[in-house]
Amino acid sequence: MTEDGPDWDPIRALARQVLRQGAPLVLTDDVRGLLRRTAREVALDAADVSTEASALAVLRECSRRITEGSNRVGDALHRMYRYQENGDYDSARQEMRDVLSVEVVPLYREIAQGQLAAMADKP
């Protein structure tokens, strides 16, 4: 975890090697720790990393939540900024509410909540 939030570069690298390039998932103590830590950071409860199959499922789900959440928040922010430029703060706020209605990753929820808070004094 960095000052700005979780450091997901190691899990992204592992996912790229294992899920995209077909490398085997070698369950070292470090890899298990990375998977458990990342699972907590993406709100994945009860992450079982005791077997290769269960660890692979955790890796897939962590990777999915990071990627989909990032895309969801990024797209919503883009739309929100456009709405703000046009003075449509109701629609801008709705973009962040829509994110909050489906997002489970705490970092992405914090981003959406922060944007809503920043618009609290807008018309």
The first five atom37 places (N, CA, C, CB, O) and aatype in JSON, in Angstrom:
{
  "aatype": [12, 16, 6, 3, 7, 14, 3, 17, 3, 14, 9, 1, 0, 10, 0, 1, 5, 19, 10, 1, 5, 7, 0, 14, 10, 19, 10, 16, 3, 3, 19, 1, 7, 10, 10, 1, 1, 16, 0, 1, 6, 19, 0, 10, 3, 0, 0, 3, 19, 15, 16, 6, 0, 15, 0, 10, 0, 19, 10, 1, 6, 4, 15, 1, 1, 9, 16, 6, 7, 15, 2, 1, 19, 7, 3, 0, 10, 8, 1, 12, 18, 1, 18, 5, 6, 2, 7, 3, 18, 3, 15, 0, 1, 5, 6, 12, 1, 3, 19, 10, 15, 19, 6, 19, 19, 14, 10, 18, 1, 6, 9, 0, 5, 7, 5, 10, 0, 0, 12, 0, 3, 11, 14],
  "atom_mask": [
    [1, 1, 1, 1, 1],
    [1, 1, 1, 1, 1],
    [1, 1, 1, 1, 1],
    [1, 1, 1, 1, 1],
    [1, 1, 1, 0, 1],
    [1, 1, 1, 1, 1],
    [1, 1, 1, 1, 1],
    [1, 1, 1, 1, 1],
    [1, 1, 1, 1, 1],
    [1, 1, 1, 1, 1],
    [1, 1, 1, 1, 1],
    [1, 1, 1, 1, 1],
    [1, 1, 1, 1, 1],
    [1, 1, 1, 1, 1],
    [1, 1, 1, 1, 1],
    [1, 1, 1, 1, 1],
    [1, 1, 1, 1, 1],
    [1, 1, 1, 1, 1],
    [1, 1, 1, 1, 1],
    [1, 1, 1, 1, 1],
    [1, 1, 1, 1, 1],
    [1, 1, 1, 0, 1],
    [1, 1, 1, 1, 1],
    [1, 1, 1, 1, 1],
    [1, 1, 1, 1, 1],
    [1, 1, 1, 1, 1],
    [1, 1, 1, 1, 1],
    [1, 1, 1, 1, 1],
    [1, 1, 1, 1, 1],
    [1, 1, 1, 1, 1],
    [1, 1, 1, 1, 1],
    [1, 1, 1, 1, 1],
    [1, 1, 1, 0, 1],
    [1, 1, 1, 1, 1],
    [1, 1, 1, 1, 1],
    [1, 1, 1, 1, 1],
    [1, 1, 1, 1, 1],
    [1, 1, 1, 1, 1],
    [1, 1, 1, 1, 1],
    [1, 1, 1, 1, 1],
    [1, 1, 1, 1, 1],
    [1, 1, 1, 1, 1],
    [1, 1, 1, 1, 1],
    [1, 1, 1, 1, 1],
    [1, 1, 1, 1, 1],
    [1, 1, 1, 1, 1],
    [1, 1, 1, 1, 1],
    [1, 1, 1, 1, 1],
    [1, 1, 1, 1, 1],
    [1, 1, 1, 1, 1],
    [1, 1, 1, 1, 1],
    [1, 1, 1, 1, 1],
    [1, 1, 1, 1, 1],
    [1, 1, 1, 1, 1],
    [1, 1, 1, 1, 1],
    [1, 1, 1, 1, 1],
    [1, 1, 1, 1, 1],
    [1, 1, 1, 1, 1],
    [1, 1, 1, 1, 1],
    [1, 1, 1, 1, 1],
    [1, 1, 1, 1, 1],
    [1, 1, 1, 1, 1],
    [1, 1, 1, 1, 1],
    [1, 1, 1, 1, 1],
    [1, 1, 1, 1, 1],
    [1, 1, 1, 1, 1],
    [1, 1, 1, 1, 1],
    [1, 1, 1, 1, 1],
    [1, 1, 1, 0, 1],
    [1, 1, 1, 1, 1],
    [1, 1, 1, 1, 1],
    [1, 1, 1, 1, 1],
    [1, 1, 1, 1, 1],
    [1, 1, 1, 0, 1],
    [1, 1, 1, 1, 1],
    [1, 1, 1, 1, 1],
    [1, 1, 1, 1, 1],
    [1, 1, 1, 1, 1],
    [1, 1, 1, 1, 1],
    [1, 1, 1, 1, 1],
    [1, 1, 1, 1, 1],
    [1, 1, 1, 1, 1],
    [1, 1, 1, 1, 1],
    [1, 1, 1, 1, 1],
    [1, 1, 1, 1, 1],
    [1, 1, 1, 1, 1],
    [1, 1, 1, 0, 1],
    [1, 1, 1, 1, 1],
    [1, 1, 1, 1, 1],
    [1, 1, 1, 1, 1],
    [1, 1, 1, 1, 1],
    [1, 1, 1, 1, 1],
    [1, 1, 1, 1, 1],
    [1, 1, 1, 1, 1],
    [1, 1, 1, 1, 1],
    [1, 1, 1, 1, 1],
    [1, 1, 1, 1, 1],
    [1, 1, 1, 1, 1],
    [1, 1, 1, 1, 1],
    [1, 1, 1, 1, 1],
    [1, 1, 1, 1, 1],
    [1, 1, 1, 1, 1],
    [1, 1, 1, 1, 1],
    [1, 1, 1, 1, 1],
    [1, 1, 1, 1, 1],
    [1, 1, 1, 1, 1],
    [1, 1, 1, 1, 1],
    [1, 1, 1, 1, 1],
    [1, 1, 1, 1, 1],
    [1, 1, 1, 1, 1],
    [1, 1, 1, 1, 1],
    [1, 1, 1, 1, 1],
    [1, 1, 1, 1, 1],
    [1, 1, 1, 0, 1],
    [1, 1, 1, 1, 1],
    [1, 1, 1, 1, 1],
    [1, 1, 1, 1, 1],
    [1, 1, 1, 1, 1],
    [1, 1, 1, 1, 1],
    [1, 1, 1, 1, 1],
    [1, 1, 1, 1, 1],
    [1, 1, 1, 1, 1],
    [1, 1, 1, 1, 1]
  ],
  "atom_positions": [
    [[0.85, -1.17, 0.0], [0.0, 0.0, 0.0], [0.89, 1.23, 0.0], [-0.96, 0.0, 1.22], [1.85, 1.32, 0.77]],
    [[0.57, 2.18, -0.85], [1.31, 3.43, -0.91], [0.47, 4.52, -0.25], [1.68, 3.81, -2.38], [-0.66, 4.27, 0.17]],
    [[1.02, 5.73, -0.18], [0.26, 6.86, 0.37], [-1.01, 7.11, -0.44], [1.12, 8.12, 0.4], [-2.03, 7.52, 0.11]],
    [[-0.95, 6.87, -1.73], [-2.07, 7.14, -2.62], [-3.06, 5.99, -2.69], [-1.57, 7.45, -4.0], [-4.11, 6.13, -3.31]],
    [[-2.76, 4.89, -2.08], [-3.65, 3.73, -2.14], [-2.86, 2.46, -2.37], [0.0, 0.0, 0.0], [-1.63, 2.45, -2.25]],
    [[-3.55, 1.41, -2.69], [-2.88, 0.12, -2.87], [-1.96, 0.12, -4.09], [-3.91, -1.0, -3.01], [-2.21, 0.8, -5.08]],
    [[-0.89, -0.65, -4.0], [0.03, -0.84, -5.12], [-0.37, -2.14, -5.8], [1.54, -0.87, -4.64], [-0.03, -3.23, -5.33]],
    [[-1.07, -2.04, -6.9], [-1.56, -3.22, -7.6], [-0.66, -3.65, -8.74], [-2.94, -2.97, -8.12], [-1.01, -4.56, -9.49]],
    [[0.49, -3.03, -8.9], [1.41, -3.44, -9.96], [1.84, -4.9, -9.83], [2.65, -2.55, -9.95], [1.87, -5.61, -10.84]],
    [[2.17, -5.39, -8.63], [2.57, -6.81, -8.52], [1.45, -7.78, -8.89], [3.03, -7.11, -7.1], [1.71, -8.8, -9.53]],
    [[0.22, -7.49, -8.51], [-0.89, -8.41, -8.84], [-1.2, -8.32, -10.34], [-2.16, -8.07, -8.0], [-1.56, -9.32, -10.95]],
    [[-1.05, -7.14, -10.91], [-1.26, -7.0, -12.36], [-0.2, -7.8, -13.13], [-1.21, -5.5, -12.78], [-0.5, -8.46, -14.12]],
    [[1.03, -7.71, -12.66], [2.12, -8.46, -13.31], [1.87, -9.96, -13.2], [3.49, -8.09, -12.68], [2.06, -10.69, -14.17]],
    [[1.46, -10.42, -12.03], [1.18, -11.84, -11.84], [0.02, -12.27, -12.73], [0.86, -12.13, -10.37], [0.08, -13.34, -13.35]],
    [[-1.02, -11.48, -12.79], [-2.17, -11.81, -13.64], [-1.76, -11.87, -15.11], [-3.3, -10.78, -13.44], [-2.2, -12.75, -15.85]],
    [[-0.93, -10.94, -15.53], [-0.47, -10.93, -16.92], [0.3, -12.22, -17.22], [0.42, -9.7, -17.19], [0.08, -12.85, -18.26]],
    [[1.2, -12.6, -16.33], [2.0, -13.81, -16.54], [1.15, -15.07, -16.54], [3.08, -13.92, -15.47], [1.28, -15.92, -17.42]],
    [[0.28, -15.17, -15.56], [-0.48, -16.41, -15.37], [-1.72, -16.47, -16.25], [-0.89, -16.54, -13.91], [-1.94, -17.47, -16.94]],
    [[-2.52, -15.42, -16.25], [-3.8, -15.45, -16.95], [-3.68, -15.18, -18.44], [-4.73, -14.45, -16.33], [-4.45, -15.72, -19.24]],
    [[-2.74, -14.35, -18.82], [-2.63, -14.0, -20.24], [-1.54, -14.79, -20.96], [-2.35, -12.52, -20.39], [-1.72, -15.19, -22.12]],
    [[-0.42, -15.02, -20.28], [0.7, -15.67, -20.94], [0.77, -17.16, -20.64], [1.99, -15.01, -20.51], [1.58, -17.88, -21.23]],
    [[-0.07, -17.64, -19.73], [-0.13, -19.07, -19.45], [0.96, -19.63, -18.56], [0.0, 0.0, 0.0], [1.15, -20.84, -18.51]],
    [[1.68, -18.76, -17.85], [2.71, -19.26, -16.92], [2.02, -19.96, -15.76], [3.61, -18.08, -16.4], [0.89, -19.62, -15.4]],
    [[2.67, -20.94, -15.17], [2.07, -21.61, -14.01], [2.02, -20.68, -12.8], [2.85, -22.9, -13.67], [2.87, -19.81, -12.64]],
    [[1.02, -20.87, -11.96], [0.91, -20.12, -10.72], [1.68, -20.88, -9.66], [-0.59, -19.9, -10.31], [1.24, -21.94, -9.21]],
    [[2.81, -20.36, -9.25], [3.65, -20.99, -8.24], [3.28, -20.38, -6.88], [5.17, -20.8, -8.55], [3.49, -19.19, -6.65]],
    [[2.75, -21.22, -6.0], [2.24, -20.73, -4.73], [3.32, -20.66, -3.65], [1.11, -21.61, -4.26], [3.41, -21.53, -2.78]],
    [[4.12, -19.63, -3.71], [5.1, -19.37, -2.66], [4.39, -18.6, -1.54], [6.33, -18.56, -3.22], [3.25, -18.17, -1.7]],
    [[5.06, -18.44, -0.42], [4.49, -17.65, 0.67], [4.25, -16.21, 0.22], [5.43, -17.67, 1.89], [3.24, -15.6, 0.59]],
    [[5.17, -15.67, -0.58], [5.01, -14.3, -1.09], [3.78, -14.18, -1.99], [6.26, -13.87, -1.85], [3.03, -13.21, -1.89]],
    [[3.58, -15.14, -2.87], [2.43, -15.1, -3.78], [1.13, -15.23, -2.98], [2.54, -16.23, -4.84], [0.17, -14.52, -3.25]],
    [[1.11, -16.14, -2.01], [-0.09, -16.27, -1.18], [-0.37, -14.97, -0.42], [0.08, -17.45, -0.17], [-1.52, -14.54, -0.32]],
    [[0.69, -14.35, 0.11], [0.52, -13.07, 0.8], [0.0, -11.99, -0.11], [0.0, 0.0, 0.0], [-0.89, -11.22, 0.27]],
    [[0.54, -11.92, -1.32], [0.07, -10.94, -2.3], [-1.4, -11.16, -2.62], [0.91, -11.02, -3.58], [-2.17, -10.2, -2.67]],
    [[-1.79, -12.39, -2.84], [-3.18, -12.7, -3.16], [-4.11, -12.35, -1.99], [-3.33, -14.17, -3.52], [-5.18, -11.77, -2.2]],
    [[-3.72, -12.7, -0.78], [-4.56, -12.39, 0.4], [-4.69, -10.88, 0.6], [-3.97, -13.04, 1.67], [-5.79, -10.38, 0.83]],
    [[-3.57, -10.17, 0.5], [-3.59, -8.72, 0.68], [-4.46, -8.05, -0.39], [-2.15, -8.15, 0.64], [-5.28, -7.18, -0.08]],
    [[-4.27, -8.45, -1.62], [-5.05, -7.85, -2.7], [-6.52, -8.19, -2.55], [-4.53, -8.32, -4.06], [-7.38, -7.34, -2.81]],
    [[-6.82, -9.41, -2.15], [-8.22, -9.79, -1.95], [-8.88, -8.87, -0.92], [-8.32, -11.27, -1.48], [-10.02, -8.44, -1.12]],
    [[-8.18, -8.57, 0.16], [-8.73, -7.64, 1.15], [-8.93, -6.26, 0.55], [-7.8, -7.55, 2.38], [-9.94, -5.61, 0.81]],
    [[-7.98, -5.81, -0.26], [-8.04, -4.48, -0.85], [-9.16, -4.32, -1.87], [-6.73, -4.15, -1.5], [-9.6, -3.2, -2.13]],
    [[-9.62, -5.43, -2.44], [-10.71, -5.36, -3.41], [-12.02, -5.92, -2.85], [-10.33, -6.12, -4.68], [-12.95, -6.22, -3.59]],
    [[-12.07, -6.04, -1.51], [-13.28, -6.48, -0.8], [-13.71, -7.89, -1.19], [-14.42, -5.52, -1.08], [-14.9, -8.17, -1.35]],
    [[-12.74, -8.77, -1.34], [-13.01, -10.17, -1.63], [-12.81, -10.94, -0.33], [-12.07, -10.72, -2.78], [-11.69, -11.23, 0.07]],
    [[-13.91, -11.26, 0.31], [-13.86, -11.92, 1.61], [-13.54, -13.39, 1.47], [-15.18, -11.76, 2.34], [-13.81, -14.02, 0.44]],
    [[-12.95, -13.92, 2.5], [-12.66, -15.36, 2.61], [-11.91, -15.88, 1.39], [-13.95, -16.14, 2.78], [-12.31, -16.86, 0.76]],
    [[-10.82, -15.22, 1.06], [-10.01, -15.62, -0.09], [-9.19, -16.86, 0.26], [-9.09, -14.47, -0.56], [-8.25, -16.78, 1.05]],
    [[-9.56, -17.97, -0.32], [-8.85, -19.24, -0.09], [-7.73, -19.35, -1.12], [-9.82, -20.46, -0.18], [-7.98, -19.43, -2.32]],
    [[-6.5, -19.36, -0.63], [-5.35, -19.51, -1.52], [-4.54, -20.75, -1.14], [-4.45, -18.24, -1.47], [-3.32, -20.79, -1.33]],
    [[-5.23, -21.75, -0.62], [-4.54, -22.95, -0.14], [-4.16, -23.91, -1.26], [-5.4, -23.67, 0.86], [-3.22, -24.69, -1.12]],
    [[-4.89, -23.87, -2.36], [-4.59, -24.74, -3.5], [-4.35, -23.89, -4.74], [-5.73, -25.77, -3.74], [-4.71, -22.71, -4.78]],
    [[-3.74, -24.5, -5.74], [-3.52, -23.76, -6.98], [-4.84, -23.33, -7.61], [-2.72, -24.62, -7.98], [-4.95, -22.2, -8.1]],
    [[-5.83, -24.2, -7.59], [-7.13, -23.87, -8.19], [-7.81, -22.72, -7.46], [-8.04, -25.11, -8.19], [-8.33, -21.8, -8.09]],
    [[-7.8, -22.76, -6.13], [-8.47, -21.69, -5.38], [-7.68, -20.39, -5.51], [-8.61, -22.08, -3.89], [-8.28, -19.32, -5.62]],
    [[-6.37, -20.47, -5.51], [-5.54, -19.27, -5.66], [-5.74, -18.66, -7.05], [-4.06, -19.61, -5.43], [-5.77, -17.44, -7.19]],
    [[-5.86, -19.49, -8.05], [-6.11, -19.01, -9.41], [-7.46, -18.29, -9.48], [-6.07, -20.18, -10.42], [-7.58, -17.26, -10.15]],
    [[-8.46, -18.82, -8.81], [-9.77, -18.17, -8.78], [-9.68, -16.8, -8.09], [-10.81, -19.07, -8.06], [-10.3, -15.84, -8.54]],
    [[-8.9, -16.73, -7.01], [-8.71, -15.45, -6.32], [-7.98, -14.47, -7.23], [-7.92, -15.65, -5.01], [-8.36, -13.3, -7.3]],
    [[-6.96, -14.92, -7.92], [-6.22, -14.06, -8.84], [-7.15, -13.52, -9.93], [-5.05, -14.83, -9.47], [-7.12, -12.33, -10.23]],
    [[-7.95, -14.39, -10.5], [-8.89, -13.96, -11.56], [-9.86, -12.9, -11.03], [-9.68, -15.17, -12.1], [-10.09, -11.88, -11.68]],
    [[-10.42, -13.15, -9.85], [-11.42, -12.23, -9.31], [-10.79, -10.9, -8.91], [-12.14, -12.86, -8.12], [-11.38, -9.85, -9.15]],
    [[-9.63, -10.93, -8.31], [-8.94, -9.68, -7.96], [-8.64, -8.88, -9.23], [-7.62, -9.97, -7.2], [-8.89, -7.67, -9.28]],
    [[-8.12, -9.54, -10.23], [-7.8, -8.88, -11.49], [-9.05, -8.29, -12.12], [-7.12, -9.86, -12.45], [-9.03, -7.16, -12.62]],
    [[-10.14, -9.04, -12.11], [-11.4, -8.57, -12.68], [-11.9, -7.33, -11.94], [-12.46, -9.68, -12.63], [-12.29, -6.34, -12.57]],
    [[-11.89, -7.38, -10.62], [-12.4, -6.25, -9.84], [-11.55, -5.0, -10.04], [-12.46, -6.61, -8.37], [-12.09, -3.89, -10.13]],
    [[-10.25, -5.16, -10.1], [-9.37, -4.01, -10.32], [-9.61, -3.41, -11.7], [-7.88, -4.43, -10.16], [-9.77, -2.19, -11.83]],
    [[-9.64, -4.25, -12.71], [-9.8, -3.76, -14.08], [-11.18, -3.16, -14.32], [-9.54, -4.89, -15.07], [-11.3, -2.04, -14.82]],
    [[-12.21, -3.9, -13.96], [-13.57, -3.4, -14.21], [-13.87, -2.15, -13.38], [-14.59, -4.49, -13.89], [-14.5, -1.22, -13.87]],
    [[-13.42, -2.14, -12.13], [-13.66, -0.97, -11.3], [-12.93, 0.25, -11.83], [0.0, 0.0, 0.0], [-13.48, 1.35, -11.86]],
    [[-11.69, 0.06, -12.25], [-10.91, 1.16, -12.82], [-11.59, 1.71, -14.07], [-9.49, 0.69, -13.15], [-11.72, 2.93, -14.23]],
    [[-12.03, 0.82, -14.93], [-12.71, 1.26, -16.15], [-14.02, 1.97, -15.82], [-12.99, 0.06, -17.07], [-14.33, 3.0, -16.42]],
    [[-14.78, 1.42, -14.89], [-16.06, 2.0, -14.5], [-15.86, 3.42, -13.96], [-16.76, 1.11, -13.43], [-16.55, 4.36, -14.37]],
    [[-14.92, 3.57, -13.03], [-14.69, 4.88, -12.42], [-14.12, 5.85, -13.45], [-13.73, 4.76, -11.23], [-14.56, 7.0, -13.52]],
    [[-13.18, 5.4, -14.25], [-12.6, 6.28, -15.27], [-13.63, 6.78, -16.26], [0.0, 0.0, 0.0], [-13.67, 7.97, -16.58]],
    [[-14.48, 5.88, -16.74], [-15.52, 6.28, -17.68], [-16.52, 7.25, -17.04], [-16.27, 5.04, -18.21], [-16.92, 8.24, -17.64]],
    [[-16.9, 6.95, -15.79], [-17.86, 7.8, -15.09], [-17.26, 9.18, -14.81], [-18.29, 7.14, -13.77], [-17.96, 10.19, -14.93]],
    [[-15.99, 9.23, -14.45], [-15.34, 10.52, -14.23], [-15.32, 11.35, -15.51], [-13.92, 10.32, -13.71], [-15.56, 12.56, -15.49]],
    [[-15.02, 10.7, -16.62], [-15.0, 11.4, -17.91], [-16.37, 12.03, -18.19], [-14.59, 10.44, -19.05], [-16.47, 13.2, -18.55]],
    [[-17.43, 11.23, -18.02], [-18.78, 11.75, -18.25], [-19.12, 12.84, -17.24], [-19.82, 10.6, -18.17], [-19.72, 13.85, -17.59]],
    [[-18.74, 12.62, -15.98], [-19.02, 13.6, -14.94], [-18.39, 14.95, -15.28], [-18.5, 13.1, -13.58], [-19.05, 15.99, -15.14]],
    [[-17.14, 14.95, -15.72], [-16.47, 16.2, -16.07], [-17.17, 16.91, -17.24], [-15.01, 15.94, -16.42], [-17.28, 18.13, -17.25]],
    [[-17.63, 16.13, -18.2], [-18.37, 16.73, -19.32], [-19.64, 17.4, -18.83], [-18.71, 15.68, -20.39], [-19.96, 18.52, -19.22]],
    [[-20.37, 16.69, -17.96], [-21.59, 17.27, -17.4], [-21.28, 18.54, -16.62], [-22.31, 16.26, -16.48], [-22.0, 19.54, -16.73]],
    [[-20.22, 18.52, -15.84], [-19.85, 19.7, -15.06], [-19.53, 20.88, -15.97], [-18.66, 19.39, -14.16], [-19.93, 22.01, -15.69]],
    [[-18.81, 20.61, -17.06], [-18.47, 21.68, -18.0], [-19.71, 22.34, -18.58], [-17.6, 21.14, -19.13], [-19.71, 23.52, -18.91]],
    [[-20.78, 21.55, -18.7], [-22.04, 22.07, -19.23], [-22.96, 22.58, -18.13], [-22.74, 20.99, -20.02], [-24.09, 22.98, -18.41]],
    [[-22.49, 22.57, -16.88], [-23.29, 23.08, -15.77], [-24.36, 22.12, -15.28], [0.0, 0.0, 0.0], [-25.22, 22.52, -14.5]],
    [[-24.33, 20.87, -15.72], [-25.33, 19.88, -15.34], [-24.82, 19.05, -14.16], [-25.69, 18.96, -16.55], [-24.35, 17.92, -14.34]],
    [[-24.91, 19.62, -12.98], [-24.37, 18.96, -11.79], [-25.24, 17.8, -11.32], [-24.21, 19.97, -10.67], [-24.75, 16.87, -10.68]],
    [[-26.53, 17.84, -11.63], [-27.38, 16.7, -11.27], [-26.92, 15.43, -12.0], [-28.87, 17.0, -11.6], [-26.8, 14.37, -11.39]],
    [[-26.67, 15.56, -13.29], [-26.19, 14.4, -14.06], [-24.78, 14.01, -13.64], [-26.22, 14.71, -15.57], [-24.44, 12.83, -13.6]],
    [[-23.95, 15.0, -13.33], [-22.59, 14.71, -12.87], [-22.63, 13.91, -11.57], [-21.79, 16.03, -12.67], [-21.91, 12.92, -11.42]],
    [[-23.48, 14.33, -10.65], [-23.61, 13.59, -9.38], [-24.17, 12.19, -9.62], [-24.52, 14.36, -8.41], [-23.77, 11.24, -8.95]],
    [[-25.08, 12.07, -10.56], [-25.68, 10.77, -10.83], [-24.64, 9.78, -11.35], [-26.81, 10.9, -11.85], [-24.73, 8.59, -11.06]],
    [[-23.67, 10.25, -12.1], [-22.59, 9.37, -12.56], [-21.88, 8.72, -11.37], [-21.57, 10.16, -13.42], [-21.6, 7.53, -11.39]],
    [[-21.6, 9.51, -10.34], [-20.91, 8.97, -9.17], [-21.85, 8.07, -8.34], [-20.36, 10.12, -8.29], [-21.42, 7.07, -7.78]],
    [[-23.12, 8.43, -8.28], [-24.08, 7.56, -7.58], [-24.2, 6.22, -8.29], [-25.46, 8.24, -7.49], [-24.33, 5.18, -7.64]],
    [[-24.16, 6.25, -9.6], [-24.23, 4.99, -10.36], [-23.03, 4.1, -10.07], [-24.32, 5.28, -11.87], [-23.16, 2.89, -9.94]],
    [[-21.85, 4.71, -9.96], [-20.66, 3.95, -9.59], [-20.86, 3.33, -8.22], [-19.39, 4.86, -9.6], [-20.62, 2.13, -8.03]],
    [[-21.31, 4.13, -7.26], [-21.49, 3.65, -5.89], [-22.54, 2.55, -5.79], [-21.87, 4.8, -4.99], [-22.5, 1.73, -4.87]],
    [[-23.48, 2.53, -6.72], [-24.54, 1.51, -6.65], [-24.03, 0.11, -7.0], [-25.67, 1.89, -7.59], [-24.68, -0.88, -6.66]],
    [[-22.88, 0.02, -7.69], [-22.38, -1.3, -8.09], [-20.95, -1.6, -7.64], [-22.45, -1.43, -9.56], [-20.55, -2.76, -7.59]],
    [[-20.19, -0.58, -7.31], [-18.77, -0.76, -7.01], [-18.56, -1.34, -5.62], [-18.03, 0.56, -7.15], [-19.19, -0.91, -4.65]],
    [[-17.64, -2.32, -5.52], [-17.32, -2.93, -4.23], [-15.89, -2.61, -3.78], [-17.5, -4.43, -4.32], [-15.6, -2.72, -2.58]],
    [[-15.02, -2.23, -4.68], [-13.62, -1.98, -4.33], [-13.55, -0.66, -3.54], [-12.71, -1.92, -5.62], [-13.93, 0.39, -4.06]],
    [[-13.07, -0.71, -2.3], [-13.06, 0.49, -1.45], [-12.36, 1.7, -2.08], [-12.39, 0.17, -0.16], [-12.87, 2.82, -1.96]],
    [[-11.23, 1.52, -2.74], [-10.54, 2.65, -3.36], [-11.44, 3.35, -4.38], [-9.25, 2.18, -4.04], [-11.53, 4.58, -4.38]],
    [[-12.1, 2.6, -5.22], [-12.95, 3.2, -6.24], [-14.19, 3.83, -5.63], [-13.36, 2.15, -7.27], [-14.67, 4.85, -6.13]],
    [[-14.72, 3.25, -4.56], [-15.84, 3.85, -3.84], [-15.42, 5.19, -3.23], [-16.35, 2.88, -2.74], [-16.18, 6.16, -3.26]],
    [[-14.21, 5.23, -2.67], [-13.71, 6.47, -2.08], [-13.59, 7.57, -3.13], [-12.35, 6.24, -1.41], [-13.91, 8.73, -2.86]],
    [[-13.14, 7.21, -4.3], [-13.02, 8.19, -5.39], [-14.39, 8.77, -5.72], [-12.38, 7.55, -6.65], [-14.55, 9.99, -5.82]],
    [[-15.38, 7.91, -5.89], [-16.73, 8.37, -6.23], [-17.32, 9.21, -5.1], [-17.65, 7.16, -6.53], [-17.95, 10.24, -5.36]],
    [[-17.13, 8.78, -3.87], [-17.65, 9.54, -2.73], [-16.97, 10.91, -2.63], [-17.44, 8.76, -1.42], [-17.61, 11.91, -2.32]],
    [[-15.68, 10.94, -2.9], [-14.95, 12.21, -2.88], [-15.46, 13.17, -3.94], [0.0, 0.0, 0.0], [-15.58, 14.37, -3.7]],
    [[-15.75, 12.65, -5.11], [-16.28, 13.51, -6.17], [-17.66, 14.04, -5.81], [-16.35, 12.74, -7.49], [-17.98, 15.2, -6.07]],
    [[-18.49, 13.19, -5.2], [-19.82, 13.66, -4.75], [-19.65, 14.76, -3.7], [-20.66, 12.49, -4.16], [-20.35, 15.77, -3.74]],
    [[-18.75, 14.55, -2.77], [-18.53, 15.54, -1.73], [-18.05, 16.86, -2.32], [-17.53, 15.03, -0.7], [-18.43, 17.94, -1.85]],
    [[-17.21, 16.79, -3.34], [-16.69, 17.99, -3.98], [-17.79, 18.78, -4.71], [-15.59, 17.63, -4.96], [-17.66, 19.98, -4.93]],
    [[-18.86, 18.1, -5.07], [-19.96, 18.76, -5.76], [-21.08, 19.18, -4.82], [-20.51, 17.85, -6.82], [-22.11, 19.69, -5.27]],
    [[-20.9, 18.98, -3.53], [-21.97, 19.24, -2.56], [-22.45, 20.68, -2.58], [-21.51, 18.89, -1.17], [-23.63, 20.94, -2.35]],
    [[-21.57, 21.62, -2.86], [-21.98, 23.04, -2.85], [-22.33, 23.56, -4.24], [-20.86, 23.89, -2.27], [-22.54, 24.76, -4.43]],
    [[-22.39, 22.66, -5.21], [-22.74, 23.07, -6.57], [-24.27, 23.02, -6.73], [-22.04, 22.14, -7.63], [-24.96, 22.31, -6.01]],
    [[-24.78, 23.79, -7.7], [-26.24, 23.83, -7.88], [-26.85, 22.49, -8.25], [-26.6, 24.83, -8.95], [-28.06, 22.39, -8.44]]
  ]
}
